[in-house]
Amino acid sequence: MAILLFVFAFVGNAIFSIFGISMFSFMIAGGVLLFIVAIELLTHGEWKFGSQSLEDESGIVSLAFPLLAGPGALALAILTFEKYGALVTVLSITIVLGITYAVLRLVGPIYRLLGKRGSMIITRIFAIIVAAFAVQFIIDGIRQIFH
């Protein structure tokens, strides 16, 4: 995930320009994808990737990955690089990844504390937050396209 964030921070705009994709189109597409994940988590309590169920990994796979190295994070890495430069971008990504690593190391004890039902409640609460992020990405992308 870190490599993907660093690559997109430094060459994301170049990649988009090669394919004729605007940052705002990427934000809209990412918002739609995040929204789909959020709806799956809210309605089914799990995210089905293709035909396989990832119920046991719902918190890590479906929430962590789209938020840590998904469209929103990639767009933010590109925008941070453009606005604040390489040093701030590298420091930001490194700090966030460090904090995330520490939190993910505690997933086992947290799951034992919450249990299956508590974990499902937390998953659905965070799914609502993910849905809100998704809608905001879509709104921001559309606003910038028509601005």
N, C-alpha and C positions, 0 to 999 in steps of 0.2 A: 504494500500500500504506500509506503514511504517513497519508493522509487517512482511509482506512478504520479504521486503528488509533485515530486521534484521535477519530473520530466514535463508535466503539464505546466508547471509554474514557469519554466524557462522556455519551452518551445510550443506551448499550447496554442498561442495565437498563430504561429506559423503553420501548425498542423491544420487548424481551422481554415486558414486562408487558402491552403493548398486545395482543400475540398470545397471551398466556397461557403463555409458555414460561419454564420455570425455568432458571437458570444451569446446574443439574446435568443437565437434559435436553440442553442445548446441549453440555455436555462429553461426554456419552455419544454424541450424534450426531456430534460432531466427531471423537471417538475412532474411531468406526466408519469414517468417511470416510478418516481418516488411515491406518487399518489397511488399507483397500482399496488405497490408493496404495502402501503399503509392500509388500503382497503382490504387486502388479503389478510393482514394481521388482525384487523378489527372484526372482520366477518367470520374468519375461520380460526383465528388464534395461532395461525402458522402461515409460513410462506411456502408455497409449492413451486419448486423450481423444475419446470418441465413436468414430468410425471412423478418425480420422486418428492417425498415429503421431507422437509427439513425441520420438523417439529422440535426435535431435541436441540437444535442449534438456532432456534428462532431469534434469540437475542443477539447472538454473535453474527450470524450470516446476514439476516435480513435487515437488521437495524444498524449494526456497526459498519458493515461494508458500504452500503449506500451513503452513510453519513461521513465516514472517514475518507473514503476514496471514490465516492460516487460523483454524480454530476455537480452537486452543490459545492462539495469540497474542491473539485477540480476547477470550477469556475471561480471560486474564491481565491484559490492559489494563483490563477492567472491574473485576476484583478489586483491582488495584493502585490504581485511582482511588478505590474504596470504602474501602480500608484506609489508604492513605497520602496521598490528596488529589491535587489537580490538578498542583501543582508537581513532585512526585516522578514522577508518571505522565508528564508532558510531557518531563522530563529523561531518564527511562528510555527512552522511545520514541525520542527524538532521538539519544541515545548509541548505542543498538542499531542504529538505521538508519544512523548514520555509520560504525560498524564494518562493517556489512553492505555498505554501498556500497564501502568500501575493499577488502573481500575480493572482491566481485563484479567490481571493476575489474581484479583480478588473475587472473580466470578463464582468459583466453587463455594467459598464460604457464604457468599451472598445468596446463592441458590439454596444452600442447606438451611439458611436462616428463613428465607421466604417460602420455600417449598414450591410444589408445582402450581398450586392455585395462586399464590402470591406472585410467582413469576409471570403467570398469564395475565394477572391484573396489571403488573408493571409493563408488560409487553404491550398491552392494549392502550395504556396511558401514553406510552412513548409513540405508539402508532398514530395517536391523535396529533401529537407534536410533529411527527414526520409529515402527516397530511397537511398540517398548517405550513410547514416549511415548503412543501411541494406547491401548495396554492400560491404562496408568496413568490416562489421562483417563476411560476407561470405568469402571475400578475406583473412582476418586474420585467420579465422578458417582453410581454405584450406591450407594456407601457413604453419601453425603450424603442421597440420597433415602430410604434405609431407616434412617437414623440418627434 
